[in-house]
Amino acid sequence: MDARTQLRRPLREEVESRSGYTRTAQNEIYSQFKRLPNPDLVMYVFPHLTGTDPAPVPGYSTIFPFYQRVQYAMPGERTEDF
């Protein structure tokens, strides 16, 4: 029994050594399927009046993604040039 207790390591050391990397489904997907770039289009909407009883709306900026959907590269496809 004494030999067993000497060979056992505390749980804290084991958890701390594995805290740098945890294998999850999300990590696996993102490492295999890289996201392709989807540039943002920034548009400025000028101040205007809106509604049946014209109410002033101040100017503001809004962002639209260039493509409607996020595209992913297949495993092994080159994405470094993007």
Beta strands, then each sheet from edge to edge (+ up, - down):
strand 1: 40-45
strand 2: 48-50
strand 3: 55-57
strand 4: 60-65
sheet 1: 1+ 4-
sheet 2: 2+ 3-
end
